[in-house]
Amino acid sequence: MRLLVINPNSTASMTEKIGRAAKAAASARTDVVAINPPDGPVSIEGYYDEALSVPGLLRTIQTAAPFDAVIIACFDDTGLDAARCLTDKPVIGIGEAAYHFASMLANKFSVVTTLARSVPALEHNLHRYGLFARCARVRSSEVAVLELEHPGSDACLRISAEIGRAVAEDRAEAIVLGCAGMADLAGQLSAEHGLPVLDGVSCAVRMAEAMVGLGLRTSRLGGYAPPPVQKLRASA
């Protein structure tokens, strides 16, 4: 099984971190290929960055070597619907995967993300996935995405403090980490706070393996029908 894990931003160090997390979660026979577009925004923090990153994401899928499933490793689930139009292979966003896992582990979960400007997009997705009622709150830690790439930053401490507030104020029973750049923090934070802390990259990898194992494919009817050939040629 070959999983294509795409970081839609252009920061290679984050892609390497995401790749390590994906490989750690994957089964022994699963081949994980982590990649990012060569250009585009260096981080995705809100609607504008999302829009800028979608063309590179779609080109990456179109030009990739054969794969069995795609994982979009941005917690906003950037370009998810458009990507599903390009292939009948499963395409999974790490946000959607983590929300579904959390909803099966706890009555209420809170999301701890990066900046406040990212909160509305995540709330929108929770409504869209039908899981808004299961989420106690989407919280910002005011940690910029690229701070997660600096070993000397206090990013983990600030994220941990926000988790503490989620438990005390939201009565959250589980925490979803709202950024792919936090993928390496879940185990440490779960042990520290004594509750499930979910990393969307790991959740998406296991969900992708299950879908491929069951032989499931994305529907070609309705909204996920493939785009007309002339449009694909124009965008190539």
N, C-alpha and C positions, 0 to 999 in steps of 0.2 A: 504494500500500500504506500502510495506517495502523496504526502500532504504538502501543498504549497501554502506557506504562511507568509502573508504580505503585510509588511509595515507600510502604510500609505504615506508616511512622511519620509524625508530623505536623509535622516540621521542614522548612519551605519552602525554606530555603537549601540543604539537602541535596538536595531534589528538583530544584532548579535546577542543581546540580552534576551530578547523575545525568542530567538532560535534556541538558546540554551534551555529556557523554560519549557518550550514546546517539546524538545527532545527528552527532557526529564519526565514529562508526563506521558509520552508516547509509548506504545508497546514495542517490544524488541524488534518486531518485523516491520515496523513503520519507518519509512524514510521521510524525514522532515527537511524541507528546503525552505529556508527563511531568506526573504529578499525584500528590497525596497526599490521604488522608482529612483532613477538617477537624478531627478530634479523634482521641484515642488517644495512645499513648505517644510521647514526643518522640524516643526512640531505642529500638532493639530489641537487647537484650543478654541473651539467655537465654530460657528456657522461659516465664517469667511474662509478659514483654513480648510475646513471640510471641502468646500466647493473647489478650492485651488488644487486639492490633492486627488480629486476623482479622475481626471484624465490620465494621470500617471498610473493610478491603480488599474484602470481598465486596460491600458496598453500593456501593463505587466502581465495581466491574465491572458491577453490575446497572444502575446509572444512567448509565453512560458512553455517549457517542455511538458510532455504529457503528465497529467496529475489525476488523482482519484477524488480529491476534494480541495477546496480553497478555504483558508481561514483568513479573515480580514482582521488584522491585529491592531485595530484602533477601537477604543471603547465606545466611541460615537457610532460605531458600525457604519463608517464612512462608505458611501457608494454601494451599500449592500444590495439594494434592489436592482440597480443597474448591473452589478456583477452577476446576479442570478440570471439576467437575460443573456449573458454571453456564453453560458455553459449549462448543460443539464447535470453536471456533477454537483454534489452538495456544496453550497457556499454558506459559511457560518461566520457571523460576527461575534467577536468575543464578548460584547456587551449582552447581546441576546442570550448567549450560552450561559453566562454567569448568572443572569437574572433567573433563568429557568432552574438552574441548579439550586440557587439560594431559596427559591420558592418551595422546593421539595425538602429542604433541610430545616426551615424555620418558618414560624408563623409570620414574622415581620423581619425584614432586613433593611439596613441603611446602606447607602452608597457613599463612599469617601473618594472624591475625585480631586482634581488639581485646582484650577482657578474657578472663580464664581461665574465667569463668562461661559463655562462649559455646562453649568447646571441646567439651563433651559433645554438644551439639546437632549440631555439624558432623561429629563422628565418627559419630554415629547416621546422618546422611544419607549419609555415605560408605559405610557398611555397606549401607544400603538401596539405593543405586545400584549396588552390586557393585564399587565402586572402592576399598574400604578398603586392599586389598593393594597398590594402586599409590601410595598416599599414605605417604610416609616418616614424617610427623608433622604434627599440627595444633598450631601454636604460637600463644601469645598474646603480643602486644607490650605489653600493659598500657596501651594507648592507648584511652581511652573514646571512644565513637562521636562525641560532641559536640566532643571536642578537635579532630577533623578539620575542624570548621567554623571554628576560630579561626586566622586567618592567622599570628599570632605564636607559636603553639605549636611545640614540638619534635617533634610527632607523626611527621613524615616521617623524621627522624633516628632515632627509636626503632624505627620499622618497618624502616628500612634496616639497622639493627644486628641486628635479629632475622633478616632475610634472610641476612646474613653468617653468623650462627650456623647457620642451616638448611643452607647450603652446606657449611660446615666440619664440622658434627656429624652431619647427616642424610645427607650426600652427595646432596642434592636437585639435580636437573637442571633443574627449573623451579619457579616459585613462583606460587601462586594467592593473590591478595589477598582476604582473607576479610571484606570489608565493602564495601557499595556506596559508602560515603563515601570510600573510597580510590580511586575511579574515575579521578581525575585524576593519580594517581601512577605508573601502570604504566610508561609510556614512560621516565620519568626513572629509575626504579629498575632497569628492564631494562638501560638503557645503563650505569648505575653498576656493576652486578654481572655483566654479560656473560652473561646467561641469560634465557630467556623469563620474563617476569612478566605474569601474566594478570589482567585486570580482567573480572569476570563480566558487567558491564553490556554491554561491547563484544561479548563472546562471545555473549551472549543475543540481542543485536540481529541479529547475522549468522546465528545459528541460526534465529531467527524468520523472517528474510527467506527463507532456504532452504526452510523448511517451507511458508510461504505460496506461494512460487514453484512448489513441487512439488504444490500443491493438497492438502496433507495436513490432516486434521482429527482432533481428539481423539475416540477411540472413545466411543460411547454405550452400549456393552455393559458389564455387570459393574460394577466399582467406580466408573467415571466416568459412570454413567447419571445423567441429570438428576434433581434432587430432585422429589418430588411437588409439584404446583401449589399445594396448600394451604400447604405449608411456605414456598414462595417468597412467597406473599401475607403470611404471618404475619411474615416478616422484612423486608418492604418498608417 
